[in-house]
Amino acid sequence: MHTVLILAGGRRVEALLLSASPDCLRVAIPGRGDLVDLHRLGGDWISERGDRVEIAALIAVDGVSLARFLPRTHARAMAAV
């Protein structure tokens, strides 16, 4: 699943979501040698370094239901492609 993350300082990066649970996301970011784990703390997603990360977009294909993987996550806006 394709995703766009907003990192500390407002920098946006594209990533590939490899696995998801209600409290943990594992993503691959181009140019980084290691996978990145994000953990949910309160209502925020936190990086391994302790930085807050915002999920700007999750783009599902083939009818994948995001609610199944992230039941406590709610869209701020919906857009058709």
C-alpha positions as CSV (number, residue, x, y, z in Angstrom):
1,M,0.0,0.0,0.0
2,H,1.4,3.4,-1.0
3,T,1.6,6.0,1.8
4,V,2.7,9.6,2.2
5,L,4.3,10.5,5.6
6,I,4.9,14.0,7.0
7,L,8.0,13.8,9.1
8,A,9.3,16.2,11.8
9,G,9.8,19.7,10.3
10,G,7.1,19.2,7.7
11,R,9.1,17.1,5.2
12,R,6.9,14.8,3.1
13,V,8.1,11.4,2.0
14,E,6.5,8.6,0.0
15,A,6.7,5.2,1.5
16,L,5.5,1.6,1.0
17,L,3.3,0.3,3.8
18,L,4.5,-3.3,4.4
19,S,2.5,-4.2,7.5
20,A,0.0,-2.6,9.7
21,S,-1.8,-3.2,13.0
22,P,-3.8,-0.8,15.2
23,D,-0.6,0.2,17.1
24,C,2.3,-0.4,14.7
25,L,3.1,0.4,11.0
26,R,6.2,-0.9,9.2
27,V,7.1,1.1,6.1
28,A,9.9,1.1,3.5
29,I,11.2,4.6,2.6
30,P,13.2,4.9,-0.6
31,G,16.9,5.7,0.1
32,R,16.9,4.3,3.6
33,G,18.6,0.9,4.1
34,D,16.4,-0.2,6.9
35,L,12.6,-0.5,7.4
36,V,11.0,2.1,9.6
37,D,8.6,1.1,12.4
38,L,6.0,3.6,13.6
39,H,4.2,3.1,16.9
40,R,0.9,4.6,18.0
41,L,1.2,6.5,21.3
42,G,-2.0,8.1,22.5
43,G,-3.4,9.6,19.3
44,D,0.0,10.1,17.5
45,W,2.3,8.0,15.4
46,I,5.8,8.1,16.7
47,S,9.1,7.1,14.9
48,E,11.8,4.9,16.4
49,R,13.7,8.2,17.3
50,G,10.7,9.5,19.2
51,D,9.6,12.0,16.5
52,R,5.9,12.6,15.7
53,V,5.0,11.4,12.2
54,E,1.7,12.2,10.5
55,I,0.1,9.9,7.9
56,A,-0.8,12.3,5.1
57,A,-2.2,9.6,2.7
58,L,-2.9,5.9,2.6
59,I,-3.6,4.7,-1.0
60,A,-5.2,1.3,-1.1
61,V,-5.7,-0.7,-4.3
62,D,-7.8,-3.7,-5.2
63,G,-10.5,-2.9,-2.7
64,V,-8.4,-3.3,0.4
65,S,-10.2,-2.1,3.5
66,L,-8.1,0.2,5.6
67,A,-10.6,-0.3,8.5
68,R,-9.5,-3.9,8.7
69,F,-5.9,-3.0,9.4
70,L,-6.3,0.4,11.2
71,P,-9.7,0.3,13.0
72,R,-9.1,3.4,15.1
73,T,-7.9,5.5,12.2
74,H,-10.4,7.9,10.6
75,A,-9.9,9.8,7.4
76,R,-9.9,13.6,7.5
77,A,-10.9,13.8,3.9
78,M,-11.9,11.5,1.1
79,A,-10.9,11.9,-2.5
80,A,-11.7,10.0,-5.6
81,V,-9.0,9.2,-8.2
